Amino acid sequence: MIADVVRVQRKAADVRALVRRIADMDGRETWIALPQDPGQSGKPIYEEELISMADGSLKKLKDVIEGDFVIGKDSFPHKVTHVHIQGLLPTLKISTECGRVIRSAYDHPFLTTEGWTEARNLTTNDALGLLTGMKINSSTTRTAEEFRLAGYFVGDGSVGIKKGSISSDAGFCCIDQIQLEDFKNCVKSIGGAVVIRGHRGVNYGTTGLQQWLRDTALAGKTAYNKRVPDWVFSAPNHLIAEFLGAYFACDGTVSSKGDSVIFYSVSKELLIDVQHLLLRLGISSRLKQKNGQYLKTRHVSFLLVMSQQDDGYRRFANRIPIHNVMKKQRLSELSAKSRFRRFDEQYIPDKIVSITEDGLFPCRCLSVENDKSFLVNDVVVHNCQVESYKEMLNGFVVLTRTITKNKLVMAEPAAALWQQGNIEIVRAKWNEDLLCELEAFPTPKIHDDQVDCLSAAVTRLPGHSIPDYTKSGLSAKFKEFRRHNKA
């Protein structure tokens, strides 16, 4: 007996609220069955997007393999049980206030301040969830001095290799004595030395660092292709703070008015790396492009600005050590002017500023053990909508079923029972929509959600044995069943 049907097409948040309201009306003894599509049937992301791995590194989605561990929405590592390759799919380009860009298929669920929302239902009123406090598996053996030295070289270091030369010793430019002394100590800690270059007393060279520069992947980099070294991502937060502090002493500034904290660079990719590391420390930042002129030619650079509304200034000053007299003083003054306005939170919002259709892109998705979620460019996404509903319906009897068969095959038992006159429906306003959908099935481009629900309900009948009607030659189409329900 089909007693009731509710059929709507609304925003994701409204559908969730409706499901919960009906569940409350039915009571906690009523079974709730939810279909779970396999990963290969949808929920894909552009395969070039960056995924947060369990060791703290960032890996392109196309390079993630089965057996890898990724960070889930609970901050902990979870195993990838399957990689689903879906090929070229229509995508949406989602851009955020903080400068993040994600390309996603229309049906991939994102964590927003309103709950899980499919990409197709996102609007510029939504804010995506950024995860902080990742619980990574760190295995670094490098010292704090090495992390600071890397920060200094990424900032004001000259590590290019001249053509025809095998030397990779680096130069360094510095005018702050406290910063210079720390740089010398860092160089000395790994067996190198600092020498004066030029006559102005601000340019310095190093000796004995050739092998270290090669081992750390710093050798040969220029201002335009410098990146945060991979091994920095795999470090615990206190060492990441050492790297960021040294880099800020070079390429960071606190405005003379004391009202902004900014990183500067001509490398957008470098600042994207830094933005990710700051988020690990609970600090939100916004990436901006700056258009200017240099030697009478157009010059494009980038700014990474701390977000004061998320207590960014004070958190930065409290959590990142700076070996530079002027910058440390300005940070201290800025921090003293403000108080924390919020507690540490698991998620930080990043408001959407635009959503556009972006054409066909190669896409993939991951099946992730337990948590069913992962991070794309720091944003929390889900590979399974049903898991978010299970969380919402905590305390109810929720049964999930993975869709593994063709819908025609799944519908055979219900169709056979109907043709035998063993399924009836209550007379109600929803009859016509249900009957029309059943009669049209399996016509392409016609909704079939109610057919799926009926197919699943039949398989849930307690104590009812469903024979294999497929072999009997019965049609899967629900034809002529109105004669069983003429009333």
ZISUL-V594184 format. One record per backbone hydrogen bond with DSSP energy under -1.0 kcal/mol. CO is the residue of the C=O (numbers start at 1). NH is the residue of the N-H. If there is no record, write none. Layout:
[[CO;NH] [CO;NH]]
This chain:
[[2;426] [11;15] [12;16] [13;17] [14;18] [15;19] [16;20] [17;21] [18;22] [19;23] [20;24] [21;25] [22;26] [23;27] [27;30] [32;399] [34;401] [36;403] [38;41] [39;42] [44;105] [45;364] [46;49] [47;62] [49;61] [50;377] [51;59] [52;71] [53;56] [54;137] [57;53] [59;51] [60;63] [61;64] [65;68] [68;80] [69;54] [70;78] [72;75] [75;135] [76;72] [78;70] [79;369] [80;67] [82;367] [84;365] [87;363] [89;361] [91;358] [92;104] [93;356] [94;102] [95;353] [95;354] [96;99] [98;287] [100;96] [102;94] [103;46] [104;92] [105;108] [106;120] [108;119] [109;382] [110;117] [111;129] [112;115] [115;112] [117;110] [118;121] [119;122] [123;126] [126;352] [127;113] [128;350] [129;380] [130;348] [134;136] [136;138] [143;147] [144;148] [145;149] [146;150] [147;151] [148;152] [149;153] [150;154] [151;155] [152;156] [156;173] [158;171] [159;220] [162;165] [171;158] [172;204] [176;180] [177;181] [178;182] [179;183] [180;184] [181;185] [182;186] [183;187] [184;188] [185;189] [187;190] [187;192] [188;191] [193;207] [195;205] [202;174] [203;197] [204;172] [205;195] [207;193] [209;213] [210;214] [211;215] [212;216] [213;218] [213;219] [214;217] [218;221] [222;226] [229;232] [232;235] [236;240] [237;241] [239;243] [240;244] [241;245] [242;246] [243;247] [244;248] [245;249] [247;251] [248;252] [251;264] [253;262] [255;258] [260;255] [261;306] [262;253] [263;304] [265;302] [267;271] [268;272] [269;273] [270;274] [271;275] [272;276] [273;277] [274;278] [275;279] [276;280] [278;283] [279;282] [284;307] [286;305] [288;303] [290;301] [292;299] [294;297] [297;294] [299;292] [301;290] [302;265] [303;288] [304;263] [305;286] [307;312] [308;311] [311;315] [312;316] [313;317] [314;318] [315;319] [316;320] [324;328] [325;329] [326;330] [327;331] [328;332] [329;333] [330;334] [331;335] [332;336] [333;337] [335;338] [346;132] [348;130] [350;128] [351;97] [354;95] [356;93] [359;91] [361;89] [362;47] [363;86] [364;45] [365;84] [367;81] [367;82] [369;371] [372;383] [374;381] [375;52] [376;379] [378;131] [379;376] [380;111] [381;374] [384;387] [385;389] [386;390] [387;391] [388;392] [389;393] [391;394] [393;396] [396;398] [397;32] [399;34] [401;36] [406;410] [407;411] [411;415] [412;416] [413;417] [414;418] [415;419] [416;420] [417;422] [418;421] [424;2] [428;431] [430;434] [431;435] [432;436] [433;437] [434;438] [435;439] [436;440] [437;441] [440;443] [443;446] [448;452] [449;453] [450;454] [451;455] [452;456] [453;457] [454;458] [455;459] [458;461] [461;464] [467;469] [469;472] [470;473] [477;479] [481;484] [482;485]]
